[in-house]
Amino acid sequence: TVYPNPATDNIQIDLSSLKNEEIKIELFDVSGKQLLESNTRLSLYTTTLNYNPGVYFLKISSGSYSTIKKVIIQ
């Protein structure tokens, strides 16, 4: 779960379903340029988004699990 969405400056990512796993988080702009890459084992990950308003894509992956969420920054 990613919230708030739309966001203004911070987002939180609820990773509690992937407990004790190494999780890779990546943020991309609409052109596919990677803006953020982070690895974590936290169940609740918070990051500050200091980017221009627009649409971005958040990729969350761990082992064989991978998902992409659309994030809107206002």
N, C-alpha and C positions, 0 to 999 in steps of 0.2 A: 504494500500500500504506500502510495506517495501522496503527501498532503503538506500544506494546502496546495490546491491546484485549481485555478491559477494562483501563482505565488508572486510576492513582491520582492523579497530578498532572501528568505530562508525556506528550505524544504526539509521535511523529515521523511525518512524512508523506514517503514516498519518491516524489519527482516526477521521477525520472531519465528516464522515458519521454517527458517533455515538455520536453526540453532547450531552453534559450535562448528559451523562450516566457514571456510575462507570464501568471502564474497567479493567480487569485483564489481565496482560501480563506475560507469563511464557516462559522460554527458557529451552529446554531439549537437551541433547546430544543423539547420536544414540542408546545408551543402555537404554534410557528412564530416566536417572538421571536428576532431576531438578537442573538447575544451577542458575536460576534467577526467582524471583517472585516479581511483582510490581502491585500496583493499582493506577490508575490515572483517571482524568477527562479532561486531556489536549487533544486538537485536534491534536497536533503534539508532539509526545513523542520521545525523543532522549536518547539512552543509549550507554555506552561504553562497548565493548566486549573484555575483556582481556582473551581470551581463545586461545587454540592451533588451528592452521588451521584445518579445517574440515567441516563437515556437521552438522548442528544443526536444531532443529525444534522450531519454535516460535508459541505459542498458544495464541490467542487473543480471549477473551470471555467477553460478557456483556449480562446479562439477558438470553434470549433464543438464542442469537447469539454466534456462536463459529466458529473459523477457525484456521487452522494450515498452516503455511508457512515454506517452507524449506529455511534456511539461510546458505550461504557458507561463511566461513571466510578463507581468504587467508593468 
